[in-house]
């Protein structure tokens, strides 16, 4: 019969991290003959909604807004294709078995702190752990380990083939197709084959968690951006409207900077030491700024006597001294060549 599109399910383990918000099944599309897929029609409900039935194709509300993960004859990532080619070049089952053992020797050590229950692969005859790390470019790097050398070889094969892939690429792979292309059926016992399949599916489930988490973070950033911009605008407006607690010092600093372009400018308020003068002629502002030490170094002082330098400074801040609250200035004026 002419092949048509039907639906089947790839069930995933390790969904506790997503809680009841997301389904523990991933619906994929695969080209198969009509009637050739078992279980089409109804699937058992997922955790979080009790034991219930739902028709295939129904949209999971928890995943609305995230990219659909469909694989219809999806080509393997280049890294997996390379591994498939290397195994296809070895027709002898025993040689393939030895090739798996060689992969085991190339597996980098896994951090012992990552060998926890949530990273353990259930359904394997041996102890197996897998752990993903999402890179800045969106790809994933995998770590894995096992207490069995053969299983470690299978884990190393997946680590090498799936590291550097994006979550979308990993999820799109049909595990059965990949395992069939490897031709390991005659090299592995049924329990090892099932364990290999479980390992692959757990890695796909963890990839989906990363993809969903990344989408949620991106959505959060989009929502946060307007709030951050509004907060920044508010801070700027508040800064502009806030009155300075040292208006006299600020005014003199601005004028001296504009006129002298100083290499050094320090203005020290010593008004507190001269409290008896704070109300001089009733013109001292609420800040009580009346006495200052001004230390300034400027090229404009080159060739000028100390008296002329002081006159220059006083002329610049004349408004604060003659018409304002400043009662006394103590000046230290230098040219750059004198420092």
C-alpha positions as CSV (number, residue, x, y, z in Angstrom):
1,X,0.0,0.0,0.0
2,X,1.0,3.6,-0.6
3,X,2.7,4.9,2.6
4,X,0.7,7.6,4.5
5,X,1.4,9.7,7.5
6,X,0.2,8.3,10.8
7,X,1.1,9.1,14.4
8,X,2.8,7.2,17.1
9,X,4.2,8.0,20.5
10,X,7.6,8.2,21.9
11,X,7.2,7.9,25.7
12,X,9.8,9.7,27.8
13,X,11.1,9.2,31.3
14,X,12.4,11.8,33.8
15,X,9.6,14.4,33.7
16,X,9.5,15.2,37.4
17,X,11.5,18.4,36.8
18,X,8.6,19.8,34.7
19,X,5.9,18.9,37.2
20,X,2.3,18.6,36.0
21,X,2.6,21.4,33.5
22,X,4.1,19.3,30.7
23,X,3.2,15.9,29.2
24,X,5.6,13.0,29.5
25,X,4.9,12.0,25.9
26,X,6.2,13.5,22.7
27,X,4.0,13.1,19.6
28,X,6.1,12.6,16.5
29,X,5.2,12.1,12.9
30,X,6.7,9.2,11.0
31,X,6.1,7.8,7.5
32,X,4.7,4.3,8.0
33,X,2.1,2.2,6.2
34,X,-1.5,2.7,7.5
35,X,-2.3,0.2,10.1
36,X,1.3,-0.5,10.8
37,X,1.5,1.3,14.1
38,X,0.2,-0.3,17.3
39,X,-1.8,1.7,19.8
40,X,-3.2,4.3,17.3
41,X,-6.5,5.7,18.6
42,X,-6.1,6.2,22.3
43,X,-3.2,6.7,24.7
44,X,-3.2,6.5,28.4
45,X,-3.3,9.8,30.2
46,X,-0.2,11.3,31.7
47,X,0.7,12.1,35.3
48,X,-0.9,15.3,36.5
49,X,-4.3,14.5,35.1
50,X,-4.9,11.0,36.5
51,X,-5.5,7.8,34.6
52,X,-7.5,9.0,31.6
53,X,-7.6,8.5,27.9
54,X,-7.1,11.2,25.2
55,X,-7.2,11.0,21.5
56,X,-4.0,11.2,19.5
57,X,-3.5,14.6,18.0
58,X,-5.1,16.5,20.9
59,X,-3.0,19.5,21.8
60,X,-1.3,19.4,25.2
61,X,-2.2,22.8,26.8
62,X,1.1,22.8,28.7
63,X,3.1,22.9,25.5
64,X,1.2,25.6,23.6
65,X,3.4,28.3,22.4
66,X,6.5,26.0,22.0
67,X,7.8,24.7,18.7
68,X,6.1,21.6,17.4
69,X,8.6,18.7,17.5
70,X,7.9,16.7,14.4
71,X,10.1,14.3,12.6
72,X,9.1,13.0,9.2
73,X,12.1,11.2,7.7
74,X,14.3,13.8,9.4
75,X,18.0,13.3,8.5
76,X,20.4,12.5,11.3
77,X,22.7,15.2,12.6
78,X,26.1,15.1,11.0
79,X,27.8,13.8,14.1
80,X,25.4,10.8,14.3
81,X,25.7,10.1,10.6
82,X,29.5,9.9,11.0
83,X,29.1,7.3,13.7
84,X,26.6,5.3,11.6
85,X,29.0,5.3,8.7
86,X,31.9,4.1,10.9
87,X,29.7,1.1,12.1
88,X,28.4,0.4,8.6
89,X,32.0,0.0,7.5
90,X,32.4,-2.9,10.1
91,X,30.2,-5.8,8.9
92,X,31.4,-8.3,11.5
93,X,29.2,-8.3,14.7
94,X,32.2,-9.2,16.9
95,X,34.2,-6.3,15.4
96,X,31.3,-4.0,16.1
97,X,31.3,-5.2,19.7
98,X,35.0,-4.4,20.0
99,X,34.4,-1.0,18.5
100,X,31.9,-0.3,21.3
101,X,34.5,-1.3,23.9
102,X,36.9,1.1,22.2
103,X,34.3,3.9,22.5
104,X,34.2,3.2,26.3
105,X,37.9,4.0,26.6
106,X,37.3,7.5,25.0
107,X,34.6,8.5,27.4
108,X,35.6,11.4,29.6
109,X,35.2,10.9,33.4
110,X,31.8,12.2,34.7
111,X,31.7,14.4,37.8
112,X,30.7,12.1,40.7
113,X,28.3,14.8,42.0
114,X,26.2,14.3,38.9
115,X,25.7,10.6,39.6
116,X,22.4,11.1,41.3
117,X,19.0,9.5,40.9
118,X,17.5,12.2,38.6
119,X,20.3,11.6,36.1
120,X,20.2,7.8,36.3
121,X,18.7,5.9,33.3
122,X,16.0,3.5,34.3
123,X,15.5,0.4,32.2
124,X,19.2,-0.5,31.9
125,X,20.7,-3.7,33.3
126,X,23.7,-1.6,34.4
127,X,24.0,1.6,36.3
128,X,24.0,4.5,33.8
129,X,23.9,8.3,34.3
130,X,23.6,11.1,31.7
131,X,23.7,14.8,32.2
132,X,23.3,17.7,29.7
133,X,24.9,21.2,29.8
134,X,23.4,23.9,27.5
135,X,26.1,26.0,25.8
136,X,25.8,29.7,25.0
137,X,25.2,28.9,21.3
138,X,22.2,26.8,22.1
139,X,24.0,23.4,21.6
140,X,24.2,20.8,24.3
141,X,27.3,19.0,25.7
142,X,26.7,15.6,27.4
143,X,28.4,13.7,30.2
144,X,27.7,10.1,30.9
145,X,29.1,7.1,32.7
146,X,28.2,3.4,33.6
147,X,29.5,0.7,35.8
148,X,29.6,-1.7,32.8
149,X,32.3,-1.3,30.1
150,X,29.9,-2.3,27.3
151,X,27.2,0.1,28.4
152,X,29.8,2.8,28.9
153,X,30.7,2.2,25.2
154,X,27.0,2.7,24.2
155,X,26.9,5.9,26.4
156,X,30.1,7.2,24.8
157,X,28.6,6.6,21.4
158,X,25.6,8.8,22.3
159,X,27.7,11.4,24.1
160,X,29.9,11.8,21.0
161,X,27.0,11.8,18.6
162,X,24.7,14.2,20.4
163,X,27.2,16.7,21.9
164,X,27.2,19.8,19.8
165,X,23.6,19.3,18.7
166,X,20.7,21.5,19.6
167,X,17.8,20.3,21.6
168,X,15.6,20.4,18.5
169,X,18.0,18.2,16.6
170,X,18.2,15.6,19.3
171,X,14.5,15.4,19.8
172,X,13.9,15.1,16.0
173,X,15.9,11.8,15.8
174,X,13.9,8.6,15.6
175,X,15.7,6.3,18.1
176,X,14.6,3.1,16.4
177,X,15.8,4.3,13.0
178,X,19.2,5.3,14.4
179,X,19.7,2.1,16.3
180,X,18.7,0.0,13.3
181,X,21.2,1.9,11.1
182,X,23.9,1.2,13.6
183,X,23.4,-2.5,13.0
184,X,24.0,-3.5,16.6
185,X,21.2,-6.1,16.7
186,X,23.5,-9.0,16.4
187,X,26.1,-7.5,18.8
188,X,23.8,-6.8,21.7
189,X,21.5,-8.9,23.8
190,X,17.8,-7.8,23.9
191,X,18.3,-6.3,27.4
192,X,21.3,-4.3,26.2
193,X,19.4,-3.1,23.2
194,X,16.4,-2.0,25.4
195,X,18.9,-0.2,27.7
196,X,20.4,1.6,24.8
197,X,17.0,2.7,23.7
198,X,16.1,3.9,27.2
199,X,19.3,5.9,27.4
200,X,18.6,7.6,24.1
201,X,15.0,8.4,25.1
202,X,16.2,9.9,28.5
203,X,18.6,12.1,26.6
204,X,15.8,13.2,24.3
205,X,13.6,14.0,27.4
206,X,16.3,16.1,29.0
207,X,16.8,17.9,25.7
208,X,13.1,18.7,25.6
209,X,13.3,20.0,29.2
210,X,16.1,22.3,28.1
211,X,14.2,23.5,25.1
212,X,11.0,24.2,27.1
213,X,13.1,25.9,29.8
214,X,14.9,28.1,27.3
215,X,11.6,29.1,25.7
216,X,10.2,30.1,29.1
217,X,13.3,32.1,29.9
218,X,13.1,33.9,26.6
219,X,9.4,34.7,27.2
220,X,10.4,36.0,30.7
221,X,13.1,38.2,29.2
222,X,10.6,39.7,26.7
223,X,8.2,40.4,29.6
224,X,10.9,41.8,31.8
225,X,12.4,44.2,29.2
226,X,9.5,46.7,29.2
227,X,9.5,46.7,33.0
228,X,13.3,47.2,33.2
229,X,13.0,50.1,30.7
230,X,10.3,51.7,32.7
231,X,12.2,51.3,35.9
232,X,15.3,52.9,34.2
233,X,13.3,55.8,32.9
234,X,11.8,56.3,36.4
235,X,15.2,56.3,38.0
236,X,16.5,58.9,35.5
237,X,13.5,61.1,36.1
238,X,13.9,60.8,39.8
239,X,17.6,61.7,39.5
240,X,16.7,64.7,37.5
241,X,14.1,66.0,39.9
242,X,16.0,65.1,43.1
243,X,17.6,68.2,44.7
244,X,21.3,68.0,45.4
245,X,22.4,68.1,49.1
246,X,25.5,70.1,48.1
247,X,24.3,72.7,45.5
248,X,27.1,75.2,46.2
249,X,29.9,72.7,45.9
250,X,28.3,71.2,42.8
251,X,28.0,74.7,41.2
252,X,31.6,75.5,41.8
253,X,32.8,72.1,40.6
254,X,30.9,72.5,37.3
255,X,32.3,76.0,36.7
256,X,35.9,75.2,37.5
257,X,35.8,72.1,35.3
258,X,34.4,74.1,32.4
259,X,36.9,76.9,32.7
260,X,40.1,75.2,33.8
261,X,39.8,71.6,32.4
262,X,41.7,70.5,35.5
263,X,43.8,67.4,35.8
264,X,42.9,67.3,39.4
265,X,40.0,68.9,41.3
266,X,39.1,68.3,44.9
267,X,36.5,70.4,46.8
268,X,36.3,69.7,50.5
269,X,33.4,71.2,52.5
270,X,34.7,72.3,55.9
271,X,31.6,74.3,56.9
272,X,31.0,72.1,59.9
273,X,34.2,73.5,61.5
274,X,32.8,77.0,61.1
275,X,29.3,76.7,62.3
276,X,29.3,80.2,63.8
277,X,29.5,81.7,60.3
278,X,26.8,79.6,58.7
279,X,24.2,82.3,58.9
280,X,26.5,85.0,57.4
281,X,24.3,87.9,56.3
282,X,21.4,85.4,56.2
283,X,22.4,84.1,52.8
284,X,23.6,80.6,53.7
285,X,21.3,78.0,52.1
286,X,19.8,75.2,54.1
287,X,22.8,73.1,53.3
288,X,25.0,75.5,55.3
289,X,27.9,75.4,52.7
290,X,30.1,78.4,53.6
291,X,33.8,77.2,53.9
292,X,35.7,75.1,51.4
293,X,39.2,73.9,50.6
294,X,39.7,73.7,46.8
295,X,42.7,71.8,45.4
296,X,43.1,72.2,41.6
297,X,45.8,71.3,39.1
298,X,45.4,72.9,35.6
299,X,47.6,73.7,32.6
300,X,46.1,77.2,32.7
301,X,48.2,77.9,35.8
302,X,51.5,77.4,33.9
303,X,53.5,80.6,34.2
304,X,51.1,82.3,36.6
305,X,52.1,83.5,40.1
306,X,50.1,82.1,43.1
307,X,48.3,85.4,43.4
308,X,47.1,85.4,39.8
309,X,46.0,81.8,40.1
310,X,43.9,82.6,43.1
311,X,42.4,85.6,41.3
312,X,41.5,83.4,38.4
313,X,39.7,80.9,40.6
314,X,37.9,83.6,42.5
315,X,36.7,85.1,39.2
316,X,35.3,81.8,38.2
317,X,33.3,81.2,41.4
318,X,32.5,84.9,41.9
319,X,28.8,84.3,42.1
320,X,29.1,81.8,44.9
321,X,31.6,84.0,46.9
322,X,30.4,87.6,46.2
323,X,26.7,87.1,45.9
324,X,26.3,83.6,47.5
325,X,26.8,81.8,50.8
326,X,30.6,81.1,50.5
327,X,32.4,82.8,53.3
328,X,35.9,81.6,52.8
329,X,38.0,79.5,50.3
330,X,41.3,77.9,51.0
331,X,43.0,77.4,47.6
332,X,45.8,75.0,46.6
333,X,46.6,75.7,43.0
334,X,49.3,73.9,40.9
335,X,50.4,73.5,37.3
336,X,50.9,69.9,36.0
337,X,54.7,70.5,36.0
338,X,54.6,71.1,39.7
339,X,53.0,67.8,40.7
